[in-house]
């Protein structure tokens, strides 16, 4: 597991997660992109316009 850099919540990442996948914090909803799996690394996903594009 890895801690959310925004709120410290422990984000569960699937063992078979792959680089480039997105995971969301279960507490604050911040999305992170998996940038490494060994060791596991997350970086804050860039804010997208998805919410405005549909
Ligand atoms: Zn969070």
mmCIF file of the protein (N, C-alpha, C, O) and its ligand, coordinates in Angstrom:
data_MODEL
# 
_entry.id   MODEL 
# 
loop_
_entity.id 
_entity.type 
_entity.pdbx_number_of_molecules 
1 polymer     1 
2 non-polymer 1 
# 
_entity_poly.entity_id                      1 
_entity_poly.type                           'polypeptide(L)' 
_entity_poly.nstd_linkage                   no 
_entity_poly.nstd_monomer                   no 
_entity_poly.pdbx_seq_one_letter_code       
;(UNK)(UNK)(UNK)(UNK)(UNK)(UNK)(UNK)(UNK)(UNK)(UNK)(UNK)(UNK)(UNK)(UNK)(UNK)(UNK)
(UNK)(UNK)(UNK)(UNK)(UNK)(UNK)(UNK)(UNK)(UNK)(UNK)(UNK)(UNK)(UNK)(UNK)(UNK)(UNK)
(UNK)(UNK)(UNK)(UNK)(UNK)(UNK)(UNK)(UNK)(UNK)(UNK)(UNK)(UNK)(UNK)(UNK)(UNK)(UNK)
(UNK)(UNK)(UNK)(UNK)(UNK)(UNK)
;
_entity_poly.pdbx_seq_one_letter_code_can   XXXXXXXXXXXXXXXXXXXXXXXXXXXXXXXXXXXXXXXXXXXXXXXXXXXXXX 
_entity_poly.pdbx_strand_id                 A 
# 
loop_
_entity_poly_seq.entity_id 
_entity_poly_seq.num 
_entity_poly_seq.mon_id 
_entity_poly_seq.hetero 
1 1  UNK n 
1 2  UNK n 
1 3  UNK n 
1 4  UNK n 
1 5  UNK n 
1 6  UNK n 
1 7  UNK n 
1 8  UNK n 
1 9  UNK n 
1 10 UNK n 
1 11 UNK n 
1 12 UNK n 
1 13 UNK n 
1 14 UNK n 
1 15 UNK n 
1 16 UNK n 
1 17 UNK n 
1 18 UNK n 
1 19 UNK n 
1 20 UNK n 
1 21 UNK n 
1 22 UNK n 
1 23 UNK n 
1 24 UNK n 
1 25 UNK n 
1 26 UNK n 
1 27 UNK n 
1 28 UNK n 
1 29 UNK n 
1 30 UNK n 
1 31 UNK n 
1 32 UNK n 
1 33 UNK n 
1 34 UNK n 
1 35 UNK n 
1 36 UNK n 
1 37 UNK n 
1 38 UNK n 
1 39 UNK n 
1 40 UNK n 
1 41 UNK n 
1 42 UNK n 
1 43 UNK n 
1 44 UNK n 
1 45 UNK n 
1 46 UNK n 
1 47 UNK n 
1 48 UNK n 
1 49 UNK n 
1 50 UNK n 
1 51 UNK n 
1 52 UNK n 
1 53 UNK n 
1 54 UNK n 
# 
loop_
_struct_asym.id 
_struct_asym.entity_id 
A 1 
B 2 
# 
loop_
_chem_comp.id 
_chem_comp.type 
_chem_comp.mon_nstd_flag 
UNK 'L-peptide linking' . 
ZN  non-polymer         . 
# 
_pdbx_entity_nonpoly.entity_id   2 
_pdbx_entity_nonpoly.name        ? 
_pdbx_entity_nonpoly.comp_id     ZN 
# 
_pdbx_nonpoly_scheme.asym_id         B 
_pdbx_nonpoly_scheme.entity_id       2 
_pdbx_nonpoly_scheme.mon_id          ZN 
_pdbx_nonpoly_scheme.ndb_seq_num     1 
_pdbx_nonpoly_scheme.pdb_seq_num     101 
_pdbx_nonpoly_scheme.auth_seq_num    101 
_pdbx_nonpoly_scheme.pdb_mon_id      ZN 
_pdbx_nonpoly_scheme.auth_mon_id     ZN 
_pdbx_nonpoly_scheme.pdb_strand_id   A 
_pdbx_nonpoly_scheme.pdb_ins_code    . 
# 
loop_
_atom_site.group_PDB 
_atom_site.id 
_atom_site.type_symbol 
_atom_site.label_atom_id 
_atom_site.label_alt_id 
_atom_site.label_comp_id 
_atom_site.label_asym_id 
_atom_site.label_entity_id 
_atom_site.label_seq_id 
_atom_site.pdbx_PDB_ins_code 
_atom_site.Cartn_x 
_atom_site.Cartn_y 
_atom_site.Cartn_z 
_atom_site.occupancy 
_atom_site.B_iso_or_equiv 
_atom_site.pdbx_formal_charge 
_atom_site.auth_seq_id 
_atom_site.auth_comp_id 
_atom_site.auth_asym_id 
_atom_site.auth_atom_id 
_atom_site.pdbx_PDB_model_num 
ATOM   1   N  N  . UNK A 1 1  ? 0.849   -1.201 0.000   1.00 0.00 ? 1   UNK A N  1 
ATOM   2   C  CA . UNK A 1 1  ? 0.000   0.000  0.000   1.00 0.00 ? 1   UNK A CA 1 
ATOM   3   C  C  . UNK A 1 1  ? 0.877   1.240  0.000   1.00 0.00 ? 1   UNK A C  1 
ATOM   4   O  O  . UNK A 1 1  ? 2.069   1.182  0.302   1.00 0.00 ? 1   UNK A O  1 
ATOM   5   N  N  . UNK A 1 2  ? 0.282   2.322  -0.333  1.00 0.00 ? 2   UNK A N  1 
ATOM   6   C  CA . UNK A 1 2  ? 1.006   3.575  -0.409  1.00 0.00 ? 2   UNK A CA 1 
ATOM   7   C  C  . UNK A 1 2  ? 0.130   4.677  0.162   1.00 0.00 ? 2   UNK A C  1 
ATOM   8   O  O  . UNK A 1 2  ? -1.094  4.642  0.038   1.00 0.00 ? 2   UNK A O  1 
ATOM   9   N  N  . UNK A 1 3  ? 0.763   5.644  0.782   1.00 0.00 ? 3   UNK A N  1 
ATOM   10  C  CA . UNK A 1 3  ? -0.031  6.706  1.384   1.00 0.00 ? 3   UNK A CA 1 
ATOM   11  C  C  . UNK A 1 3  ? -0.382  7.787  0.371   1.00 0.00 ? 3   UNK A C  1 
ATOM   12  O  O  . UNK A 1 3  ? 0.432   8.181  -0.464  1.00 0.00 ? 3   UNK A O  1 
ATOM   13  N  N  . UNK A 1 4  ? -1.601  8.241  0.472   1.00 0.00 ? 4   UNK A N  1 
ATOM   14  C  CA . UNK A 1 4  ? -2.041  9.376  -0.322  1.00 0.00 ? 4   UNK A CA 1 
ATOM   15  C  C  . UNK A 1 4  ? -1.243  10.602 0.106   1.00 0.00 ? 4   UNK A C  1 
ATOM   16  O  O  . UNK A 1 4  ? -1.177  10.924 1.292   1.00 0.00 ? 4   UNK A O  1 
ATOM   17  N  N  . UNK A 1 5  ? -0.645  11.278 -0.854  1.00 0.00 ? 5   UNK A N  1 
ATOM   18  C  CA . UNK A 1 5  ? 0.162   12.439 -0.479  1.00 0.00 ? 5   UNK A CA 1 
ATOM   19  C  C  . UNK A 1 5  ? -0.704  13.638 -0.102  1.00 0.00 ? 5   UNK A C  1 
ATOM   20  O  O  . UNK A 1 5  ? -0.210  14.628 0.438   1.00 0.00 ? 5   UNK A O  1 
ATOM   21  N  N  . UNK A 1 6  ? -1.973  13.539 -0.386  1.00 0.00 ? 6   UNK A N  1 
ATOM   22  C  CA . UNK A 1 6  ? -2.862  14.648 -0.068  1.00 0.00 ? 6   UNK A CA 1 
ATOM   23  C  C  . UNK A 1 6  ? -3.404  14.540 1.346   1.00 0.00 ? 6   UNK A C  1 
ATOM   24  O  O  . UNK A 1 6  ? -3.476  15.540 2.059   1.00 0.00 ? 6   UNK A O  1 
ATOM   25  N  N  . UNK A 1 7  ? -3.787  13.334 1.761   1.00 0.00 ? 7   UNK A N  1 
ATOM   26  C  CA . UNK A 1 7  ? -4.449  13.209 3.055   1.00 0.00 ? 7   UNK A CA 1 
ATOM   27  C  C  . UNK A 1 7  ? -3.862  12.116 3.932   1.00 0.00 ? 7   UNK A C  1 
ATOM   28  O  O  . UNK A 1 7  ? -4.253  11.984 5.092   1.00 0.00 ? 7   UNK A O  1 
ATOM   29  N  N  . UNK A 1 8  ? -2.931  11.328 3.404   1.00 0.00 ? 8   UNK A N  1 
ATOM   30  C  CA . UNK A 1 8  ? -2.288  10.312 4.215   1.00 0.00 ? 8   UNK A CA 1 
ATOM   31  C  C  . UNK A 1 8  ? -3.048  8.999  4.288   1.00 0.00 ? 8   UNK A C  1 
ATOM   32  O  O  . UNK A 1 8  ? -2.606  8.055  4.942   1.00 0.00 ? 8   UNK A O  1 
ATOM   33  N  N  . UNK A 1 9  ? -4.172  8.940  3.629   1.00 0.00 ? 9   UNK A N  1 
ATOM   34  C  CA . UNK A 1 9  ? -4.951  7.705  3.591   1.00 0.00 ? 9   UNK A CA 1 
ATOM   35  C  C  . UNK A 1 9  ? -4.149  6.617  2.885   1.00 0.00 ? 9   UNK A C  1 
ATOM   36  O  O  . UNK A 1 9  ? -3.432  6.893  1.923   1.00 0.00 ? 9   UNK A O  1 
ATOM   37  N  N  . UNK A 1 10 ? -4.268  5.397  3.358   1.00 0.00 ? 10  UNK A N  1 
ATOM   38  C  CA . UNK A 1 10 ? -3.539  4.314  2.714   1.00 0.00 ? 10  UNK A CA 1 
ATOM   39  C  C  . UNK A 1 10 ? -4.320  3.799  1.515   1.00 0.00 ? 10  UNK A C  1 
ATOM   40  O  O  . UNK A 1 10 ? -5.411  3.244  1.647   1.00 0.00 ? 10  UNK A O  1 
ATOM   41  N  N  . UNK A 1 11 ? -3.742  3.994  0.366   1.00 0.00 ? 11  UNK A N  1 
ATOM   42  C  CA . UNK A 1 11 ? -4.397  3.592  -0.869  1.00 0.00 ? 11  UNK A CA 1 
ATOM   43  C  C  . UNK A 1 11 ? -4.009  2.149  -1.179  1.00 0.00 ? 11  UNK A C  1 
ATOM   44  O  O  . UNK A 1 11 ? -2.830  1.796  -1.192  1.00 0.00 ? 11  UNK A O  1 
ATOM   45  N  N  . UNK A 1 12 ? -5.000  1.346  -1.421  1.00 0.00 ? 12  UNK A N  1 
ATOM   46  C  CA . UNK A 1 12 ? -4.738  -0.036 -1.791  1.00 0.00 ? 12  UNK A CA 1 
ATOM   47  C  C  . UNK A 1 12 ? -4.556  -0.126 -3.302  1.00 0.00 ? 12  UNK A C  1 
ATOM   48  O  O  . UNK A 1 12 ? -5.425  0.274  -4.078  1.00 0.00 ? 12  UNK A O  1 
ATOM   49  N  N  . UNK A 1 13 ? -3.421  -0.654 -3.691  1.00 0.00 ? 13  UNK A N  1 
ATOM   50  C  CA . UNK A 1 13 ? -3.145  -0.826 -5.112  1.00 0.00 ? 13  UNK A CA 1 
ATOM   51  C  C  . UNK A 1 13 ? -3.048  -2.318 -5.397  1.00 0.00 ? 13  UNK A C  1 
ATOM   52  O  O  . UNK A 1 13 ? -2.357  -3.053 -4.691  1.00 0.00 ? 13  UNK A O  1 
ATOM   53  N  N  . UNK A 1 14 ? -3.734  -2.746 -6.418  1.00 0.00 ? 14  UNK A N  1 
ATOM   54  C  CA . UNK A 1 14 ? -3.708  -4.169 -6.752  1.00 0.00 ? 14  UNK A CA 1 
ATOM   55  C  C  . UNK A 1 14 ? -2.298  -4.626 -7.077  1.00 0.00 ? 14  UNK A C  1 
ATOM   56  O  O  . UNK A 1 14 ? -1.495  -3.894 -7.656  1.00 0.00 ? 14  UNK A O  1 
ATOM   57  N  N  . UNK A 1 15 ? -2.026  -5.855 -6.685  1.00 0.00 ? 15  UNK A N  1 
ATOM   58  C  CA . UNK A 1 15 ? -0.681  -6.379 -6.899  1.00 0.00 ? 15  UNK A CA 1 
ATOM   59  C  C  . UNK A 1 15 ? -0.320  -6.445 -8.374  1.00 0.00 ? 15  UNK A C  1 
ATOM   60  O  O  . UNK A 1 15 ? 0.851   -6.360 -8.744  1.00 0.00 ? 15  UNK A O  1 
ATOM   61  N  N  . UNK A 1 16 ? -1.319  -6.596 -9.197  1.00 0.00 ? 16  UNK A N  1 
ATOM   62  C  CA . UNK A 1 16 ? -1.035  -6.702 -10.627 1.00 0.00 ? 16  UNK A CA 1 
ATOM   63  C  C  . UNK A 1 16 ? -1.214  -5.372 -11.342 1.00 0.00 ? 16  UNK A C  1 
ATOM   64  O  O  . UNK A 1 16 ? -1.319  -5.316 -12.567 1.00 0.00 ? 16  UNK A O  1 
ATOM   65  N  N  . UNK A 1 17 ? -1.247  -4.303 -10.552 1.00 0.00 ? 17  UNK A N  1 
ATOM   66  C  CA . UNK A 1 17 ? -1.389  -2.988 -11.165 1.00 0.00 ? 17  UNK A CA 1 
ATOM   67  C  C  . UNK A 1 17 ? -0.188  -2.705 -12.070 1.00 0.00 ? 17  UNK A C  1 
ATOM   68  O  O  . UNK A 1 17 ? 0.924   -3.171 -11.818 1.00 0.00 ? 17  UNK A O  1 
ATOM   69  N  N  . UNK A 1 18 ? -0.434  -1.951 -13.101 1.00 0.00 ? 18  UNK A N  1 
ATOM   70  C  CA . UNK A 1 18 ? 0.623   -1.670 -14.065 1.00 0.00 ? 18  UNK A CA 1 
ATOM   71  C  C  . UNK A 1 18 ? 0.903   -0.184 -14.123 1.00 0.00 ? 18  UNK A C  1 
ATOM   72  O  O  . UNK A 1 18 ? 0.038   0.640  -13.823 1.00 0.00 ? 18  UNK A O  1 
ATOM   73  N  N  . UNK A 1 19 ? 2.106   0.141  -14.506 1.00 0.00 ? 19  UNK A N  1 
ATOM   74  C  CA . UNK A 1 19 ? 2.474   1.545  -14.687 1.00 0.00 ? 19  UNK A CA 1 
ATOM   75  C  C  . UNK A 1 19 ? 1.505   2.182  -15.676 1.00 0.00 ? 19  UNK A C  1 
ATOM   76  O  O  . UNK A 1 19 ? 1.181   1.611  -16.717 1.00 0.00 ? 19  UNK A O  1 
ATOM   77  N  N  . UNK A 1 20 ? 1.062   3.357  -15.326 1.00 0.00 ? 20  UNK A N  1 
ATOM   78  C  CA . UNK A 1 20 ? 0.152   4.082  -16.197 1.00 0.00 ? 20  UNK A CA 1 
ATOM   79  C  C  . UNK A 1 20 ? -1.292  3.967  -15.766 1.00 0.00 ? 20  UNK A C  1 
ATOM   80  O  O  . UNK A 1 20 ? -2.143  4.733  -16.219 1.00 0.00 ? 20  UNK A O  1 
ATOM   81  N  N  . UNK A 1 21 ? -1.578  3.002  -14.882 1.00 0.00 ? 21  UNK A N  1 
ATOM   82  C  CA . UNK A 1 21 ? -2.951  2.885  -14.398 1.00 0.00 ? 21  UNK A CA 1 
ATOM   83  C  C  . UNK A 1 21 ? -3.240  3.992  -13.400 1.00 0.00 ? 21  UNK A C  1 
ATOM   84  O  O  . UNK A 1 21 ? -2.337  4.531  -12.759 1.00 0.00 ? 21  UNK A O  1 
ATOM   85  N  N  . UNK A 1 22 ? -4.500  4.311  -13.285 1.00 0.00 ? 22  UNK A N  1 
ATOM   86  C  CA . UNK A 1 22 ? -4.912  5.333  -12.332 1.00 0.00 ? 22  UNK A CA 1 
ATOM   87  C  C  . UNK A 1 22 ? -5.555  4.681  -11.129 1.00 0.00 ? 22  UNK A C  1 
ATOM   88  O  O  . UNK A 1 22 ? -6.332  3.734  -11.251 1.00 0.00 ? 22  UNK A O  1 
ATOM   89  N  N  . UNK A 1 23 ? -5.221  5.205  -9.968  1.00 0.00 ? 23  UNK A N  1 
ATOM   90  C  CA . UNK A 1 23 ? -5.891  4.769  -8.755  1.00 0.00 ? 23  UNK A CA 1 
ATOM   91  C  C  . UNK A 1 23 ? -6.403  6.016  -8.054  1.00 0.00 ? 23  UNK A C  1 
ATOM   92  O  O  . UNK A 1 23 ? -5.838  7.100  -8.201  1.00 0.00 ? 23  UNK A O  1 
ATOM   93  N  N  . UNK A 1 24 ? -7.455  5.858  -7.305  1.00 0.00 ? 24  UNK A N  1 
ATOM   94  C  CA . UNK A 1 24 ? -8.026  6.997  -6.603  1.00 0.00 ? 24  UNK A CA 1 
ATOM   95  C  C  . UNK A 1 24 ? -7.974  6.759  -5.110  1.00 0.00 ? 24  UNK A C  1 
ATOM   96  O  O  . UNK A 1 24 ? -8.203  5.647  -4.633  1.00 0.00 ? 24  UNK A O  1 
ATOM   97  N  N  . UNK A 1 25 ? -7.674  7.803  -4.389  1.00 0.00 ? 25  UNK A N  1 
ATOM   98  C  CA . UNK A 1 25 ? -7.688  7.734  -2.938  1.00 0.00 ? 25  UNK A CA 1 
ATOM   99  C  C  . UNK A 1 25 ? -9.119  7.495  -2.469  1.00 0.00 ? 25  UNK A C  1 
ATOM   100 O  O  . UNK A 1 25 ? -10.052 8.160  -2.916  1.00 0.00 ? 25  UNK A O  1 
ATOM   101 N  N  . UNK A 1 26 ? -9.275  6.533  -1.559  1.00 0.00 ? 26  UNK A N  1 
ATOM   102 C  CA . UNK A 1 26 ? -10.612 6.215  -1.077  1.00 0.00 ? 26  UNK A CA 1 
ATOM   103 C  C  . UNK A 1 26 ? -11.171 7.248  -0.118  1.00 0.00 ? 26  UNK A C  1 
ATOM   104 O  O  . UNK A 1 26 ? -12.354 7.213  0.222   1.00 0.00 ? 26  UNK A O  1 
ATOM   105 N  N  . UNK A 1 27 ? -10.328 8.161  0.315   1.00 0.00 ? 27  UNK A N  1 
ATOM   106 C  CA . UNK A 1 27 ? -10.785 9.148  1.294   1.00 0.00 ? 27  UNK A CA 1 
ATOM   107 C  C  . UNK A 1 27 ? -11.041 10.510 0.663   1.00 0.00 ? 27  UNK A C  1 
ATOM   108 O  O  . UNK A 1 27 ? -12.107 11.094 0.852   1.00 0.00 ? 27  UNK A O  1 
ATOM   109 N  N  . UNK A 1 28 ? -10.062 11.017 -0.089  1.00 0.00 ? 28  UNK A N  1 
ATOM   110 C  CA . UNK A 1 28 ? -10.220 12.371 -0.618  1.00 0.00 ? 28  UNK A CA 1 
ATOM   111 C  C  . UNK A 1 28 ? -10.535 12.369 -2.110  1.00 0.00 ? 28  UNK A C  1 
ATOM   112 O  O  . UNK A 1 28 ? -10.902 13.398 -2.677  1.00 0.00 ? 28  UNK A O  1 
ATOM   113 N  N  . UNK A 1 29 ? -10.387 11.202 -2.744  1.00 0.00 ? 29  UNK A N  1 
ATOM   114 C  CA . UNK A 1 29 ? -10.767 11.110 -4.136  1.00 0.00 ? 29  UNK A CA 1 
ATOM   115 C  C  . UNK A 1 29 ? -9.701  11.547 -5.119  1.00 0.00 ? 29  UNK A C  1 
ATOM   116 O  O  . UNK A 1 29 ? -9.906  11.488 -6.331  1.00 0.00 ? 29  UNK A O  1 
ATOM   117 N  N  . UNK A 1 30 ? -8.567  11.983 -4.605  1.00 0.00 ? 30  UNK A N  1 
ATOM   118 C  CA . UNK A 1 30 ? -7.479  12.391 -5.484  1.00 0.00 ? 30  UNK A CA 1 
ATOM   119 C  C  . UNK A 1 30 ? -7.030  11.211 -6.341  1.00 0.00 ? 30  UNK A C  1 
ATOM   120 O  O  . UNK A 1 30 ? -6.852  10.102 -5.838  1.00 0.00 ? 30  UNK A O  1 
ATOM   121 N  N  . UNK A 1 31 ? -6.852  11.449 -7.605  1.00 0.00 ? 31  UNK A N  1 
ATOM   122 C  CA . UNK A 1 31 ? -6.390  10.384 -8.485  1.00 0.00 ? 31  UNK A CA 1 
ATOM   123 C  C  . UNK A 1 31 ? -4.881  10.419 -8.608  1.00 0.00 ? 31  UNK A C  1 
ATOM   124 O  O  . UNK A 1 31 ? -4.260  11.481 -8.648  1.00 0.00 ? 31  UNK A O  1 
ATOM   125 N  N  . UNK A 1 32 ? -4.306  9.222  -8.668  1.00 0.00 ? 32  UNK A N  1 
ATOM   126 C  CA . UNK A 1 32 ? -2.864  9.093  -8.833  1.00 0.00 ? 32  UNK A CA 1 
ATOM   127 C  C  . UNK A 1 32 ? -2.579  8.155  -9.986  1.00 0.00 ? 32  UNK A C  1 
ATOM   128 O  O  . UNK A 1 32 ? -3.304  7.190  -10.226 1.00 0.00 ? 32  UNK A O  1 
ATOM   129 N  N  . UNK A 1 33 ? -1.516  8.460  -10.686 1.00 0.00 ? 33  UNK A N  1 
ATOM   130 C  CA . UNK A 1 33 ? -1.071  7.569  -11.746 1.00 0.00 ? 33  UNK A CA 1 
ATOM   131 C  C  . UNK A 1 33 ? 0.077   6.744  -11.209 1.00 0.00 ? 33  UNK A C  1 
ATOM   132 O  O  . UNK A 1 33 ? 0.975   7.263  -10.547 1.00 0.00 ? 33  UNK A O  1 
ATOM   133 N  N  . UNK A 1 34 ? 0.040   5.457  -11.496 1.00 0.00 ? 34  UNK A N  1 
ATOM   134 C  CA . UNK A 1 34 ? 1.122   4.587  -11.066 1.00 0.00 ? 34  UNK A CA 1 
ATOM   135 C  C  . UNK A 1 34 ? 2.319   4.823  -11.988 1.00 0.00 ? 34  UNK A C  1 
ATOM   136 O  O  . UNK A 1 34 ? 2.258   4.597  -13.196 1.00 0.00 ? 34  UNK A O  1 
ATOM   137 N  N  . UNK A 1 35 ? 3.400   5.282  -11.378 1.00 0.00 ? 35  UNK A N  1 
ATOM   138 C  CA . UNK A 1 35 ? 4.592   5.584  -12.173 1.00 0.00 ? 35  UNK A CA 1 
ATOM   139 C  C  . UNK A 1 35 ? 5.679   4.547  -11.960 1.00 0.00 ? 35  UNK A C  1 
ATOM   140 O  O  . UNK A 1 35 ? 6.708   4.578  -12.636 1.00 0.00 ? 35  UNK A O  1 
ATOM   141 N  N  . UNK A 1 36 ? 5.464   3.641  -11.039 1.00 0.00 ? 36  UNK A N  1 
ATOM   142 C  CA . UNK A 1 36 ? 6.431   2.576  -10.806 1.00 0.00 ? 36  UNK A CA 1 
ATOM   143 C  C  . UNK A 1 36 ? 5.784   1.501  -9.960  1.00 0.00 ? 36  UNK A C  1 
ATOM   144 O  O  . UNK A 1 36 ? 4.913   1.794  -9.140  1.00 0.00 ? 36  UNK A O  1 
ATOM   145 N  N  . UNK A 1 37 ? 6.197   0.269  -10.147 1.00 0.00 ? 37  UNK A N  1 
ATOM   146 C  CA . UNK A 1 37 ? 5.577   -0.819 -9.392  1.00 0.00 ? 37  UNK A CA 1 
ATOM   147 C  C  . UNK A 1 37 ? 6.587   -1.570 -8.520  1.00 0.00 ? 37  UNK A C  1 
ATOM   148 O  O  . UNK A 1 37 ? 6.192   -2.362 -7.664  1.00 0.00 ? 37  UNK A O  1 
ATOM   149 N  N  . UNK A 1 38 ? 7.832   -1.339 -8.721  1.00 0.00 ? 38  UNK A N  1 
ATOM   150 C  CA . UNK A 1 38 ? 8.846   -2.058 -7.932  1.00 0.00 ? 38  UNK A CA 1 
ATOM   151 C  C  . UNK A 1 38 ? 10.046  -1.164 -7.700  1.00 0.00 ? 38  UNK A C  1 
ATOM   152 O  O  . UNK A 1 38 ? 11.021  -1.263 -8.445  1.00 0.00 ? 38  UNK A O  1 
ATOM   153 N  N  . UNK A 1 39 ? 10.021  -0.303 -6.711  1.00 0.00 ? 39  UNK A N  1 
ATOM   154 C  CA . UNK A 1 39 ? 8.940   -0.192 -5.710  1.00 0.00 ? 39  UNK A CA 1 
ATOM   155 C  C  . UNK A 1 39 ? 7.751   0.586  -6.254  1.00 0.00 ? 39  UNK A C  1 
ATOM   156 O  O  . UNK A 1 39 ? 7.843   1.286  -7.263  1.00 0.00 ? 39  UNK A O  1 
ATOM   157 N  N  . UNK A 1 40 ? 6.648   0.443  -5.560  1.00 0.00 ? 40  UNK A N  1 
ATOM   158 C  CA . UNK A 1 40 ? 5.435   1.116  -5.980  1.00 0.00 ? 40  UNK A CA 1 
ATOM   159 C  C  . UNK A 1 40 ? 5.573   2.627  -5.829  1.00 0.00 ? 40  UNK A C  1 
ATOM   160 O  O  . UNK A 1 40 ? 5.946   3.132  -4.770  1.00 0.00 ? 40  UNK A O  1 
ATOM   161 N  N  . UNK A 1 41 ? 5.270   3.319  -6.890  1.00 0.00 ? 41  UNK A N  1 
ATOM   162 C  CA . UNK A 1 41 ? 5.334   4.778  -6.841  1.00 0.00 ? 41  UNK A CA 1 
ATOM   163 C  C  . UNK A 1 41 ? 4.096   5.355  -7.507  1.00 0.00 ? 41  UNK A C  1 
ATOM   164 O  O  . UNK A 1 41 ? 3.637   4.877  -8.544  1.00 0.00 ? 41  UNK A O  1 
ATOM   165 N  N  . UNK A 1 42 ? 3.582   6.381  -6.885  1.00 0.00 ? 42  UNK A N  1 
ATOM   166 C  CA . UNK A 1 42 ? 2.423   7.067  -7.461  1.00 0.00 ? 42  UNK A CA 1 
ATOM   167 C  C  . UNK A 1 42 ? 2.760   8.530  -7.657  1.00 0.00 ? 42  UNK A C  1 
ATOM   168 O  O  . UNK A 1 42 ? 3.512   9.113  -6.877  1.00 0.00 ? 42  UNK A O  1 
ATOM   169 N  N  . UNK A 1 43 ? 2.211   9.111  -8.684  1.00 0.00 ? 43  UNK A N  1 
ATOM   170 C  CA . UNK A 1 43 ? 2.307   10.557 -8.804  1.00 0.00 ? 43  UNK A CA 1 
ATOM   171 C  C  . UNK A 1 43 ? 0.910   11.097 -9.038  1.00 0.00 ? 43  UNK A C  1 
ATOM   172 O  O  . UNK A 1 43 ? 0.058   10.456 -9.652  1.00 0.00 ? 43  UNK A O  1 
ATOM   173 N  N  . UNK A 1 44 ? 0.713   12.280 -8.532  1.00 0.00 ? 44  UNK A N  1 
ATOM   174 C  CA . UNK A 1 44 ? -0.609  12.875 -8.631  1.00 0.00 ? 44  UNK A CA 1 
ATOM   175 C  C  . UNK A 1 44 ? -0.994  13.001 -10.104 1.00 0.00 ? 44  UNK A C  1 
ATOM   176 O  O  . UNK A 1 44 ? -0.256  13.561 -10.914 1.00 0.00 ? 44  UNK A O  1 
ATOM   177 N  N  . UNK A 1 45 ? -2.142  12.478 -10.418 1.00 0.00 ? 45  UNK A N  1 
ATOM   178 C  CA . UNK A 1 45 ? -2.594  12.537 -11.797 1.00 0.00 ? 45  UNK A CA 1 
ATOM   179 C  C  . UNK A 1 45 ? -2.918  13.981 -12.163 1.00 0.00 ? 45  UNK A C  1 
ATOM   180 O  O  . UNK A 1 45 ? -3.486  14.718 -11.358 1.00 0.00 ? 45  UNK A O  1 
ATOM   181 N  N  . UNK A 1 46 ? -2.564  14.373 -13.352 1.00 0.00 ? 46  UNK A N  1 
ATOM   182 C  CA . UNK A 1 46 ? -2.914  15.739 -13.763 1.00 0.00 ? 46  UNK A CA 1 
ATOM   183 C  C  . UNK A 1 46 ? -4.422  15.894 -13.817 1.00 0.00 ? 46  UNK A C  1 
ATOM   184 O  O  . UNK A 1 46 ? -5.153  14.971 -14.176 1.00 0.00 ? 46  UNK A O  1 
ATOM   185 N  N  . UNK A 1 47 ? -4.856  17.056 -13.460 1.00 0.00 ? 47  UNK A N  1 
ATOM   186 C  CA . UNK A 1 47 ? -6.295  17.284 -13.522 1.00 0.00 ? 47  UNK A CA 1 
ATOM   187 C  C  . UNK A 1 47 ? -6.728  17.295 -14.979 1.00 0.00 ? 47  UNK A C  1 
ATOM   188 O  O  . UNK A 1 47 ? -6.141  17.959 -15.832 1.00 0.00 ? 47  UNK A O  1 
ATOM   189 N  N  . UNK A 1 48 ? -7.758  16.544 -15.215 1.00 0.00 ? 48  UNK A N  1 
ATOM   190 C  CA . UNK A 1 48 ? -8.230  16.448 -16.593 1.00 0.00 ? 48  UNK A CA 1 
ATOM   191 C  C  . UNK A 1 48 ? -9.516  17.236 -16.744 1.00 0.00 ? 48  UNK A C  1 
ATOM   192 O  O  . UNK A 1 48 ? -10.083 17.745 -15.777 1.00 0.00 ? 48  UNK A O  1 
ATOM   193 N  N  . UNK A 1 49 ? -9.944  17.318 -17.959 1.00 0.00 ? 49  UNK A N  1 
ATOM   194 C  CA . UNK A 1 49 ? -11.183 18.036 -18.222 1.00 0.00 ? 49  UNK A CA 1 
ATOM   195 C  C  . UNK A 1 49 ? -12.342 17.076 -18.399 1.00 0.00 ? 49  UNK A C  1 
ATOM   196 O  O  . UNK A 1 49 ? -13.385 17.421 -18.953 1.00 0.00 ? 49  UNK A O  1 
ATOM   197 N  N  . UNK A 1 50 ? -12.131 15.857 -17.911 1.00 0.00 ? 50  UNK A N  1 
ATOM   198 C  CA . UNK A 1 50 ? -13.167 14.846 -18.088 1.00 0.00 ? 50  UNK A CA 1 
ATOM   199 C  C  . UNK A 1 50 ? -14.507 15.304 -17.550 1.00 0.00 ? 50  UNK A C  1 
ATOM   200 O  O  . UNK A 1 50 ? -15.555 15.051 -18.145 1.00 0.00 ? 50  UNK A O  1 
ATOM   201 N  N  . UNK A 1 51 ? -14.456 15.977 -16.423 1.00 0.00 ? 51  UNK A N  1 
ATOM   202 C  CA . UNK A 1 51 ? -15.713 16.374 -15.806 1.00 0.00 ? 51  UNK A CA 1 
ATOM   203 C  C  . UNK A 1 51 ? -16.463 17.409 -16.633 1.00 0.00 ? 51  UNK A C  1 
ATOM   204 O  O  . UNK A 1 51 ? -17.665 17.618 -16.466 1.00 0.00 ? 51  UNK A O  1 
ATOM   205 N  N  . UNK A 1 52 ? -15.724 18.044 -17.521 1.00 0.00 ? 52  UNK A N  1 
ATOM   206 C  CA . UNK A 1 52 ? -16.367 19.110 -18.298 1.00 0.00 ? 52  UNK A CA 1 
ATOM   207 C  C  . UNK A 1 52 ? -16.630 18.689 -19.741 1.00 0.00 ? 52  UNK A C  1 
ATOM   208 O  O  . UNK A 1 52 ? -17.320 19.380 -20.490 1.00 0.00 ? 52  UNK A O  1 
ATOM   209 N  N  . UNK A 1 53 ? -16.068 17.548 -20.112 1.00 0.00 ? 53  UNK A N  1 
ATOM   210 C  CA . UNK A 1 53 ? -16.098 17.198 -21.527 1.00 0.00 ? 53  UNK A CA 1 
ATOM   211 C  C  . UNK A 1 53 ? -17.265 16.335 -21.948 1.00 0.00 ? 53  UNK A C  1 
ATOM   212 O  O  . UNK A 1 53 ? -17.394 15.999 -23.125 1.00 0.00 ? 53  UNK A O  1 
ATOM   213 N  N  . UNK A 1 54 ? -18.126 15.967 -20.997 1.00 0.00 ? 54  UNK A N  1 
ATOM   214 C  CA . UNK A 1 54 ? -19.182 15.062 -21.408 1.00 0.00 ? 54  UNK A CA 1 
ATOM   215 C  C  . UNK A 1 54 ? -20.544 15.733 -21.404 1.00 0.00 ? 54  UNK A C  1 
ATOM   216 O  O  . UNK A 1 54 ? -21.547 15.097 -21.729 1.00 0.00 ? 54  UNK A O  1 
HETATM 217 ZN ZN . ZN  B 2 .  ? -6.334  11.126 -0.099  1.00 0.00 ? 101 ZN  A ZN 1 
# 
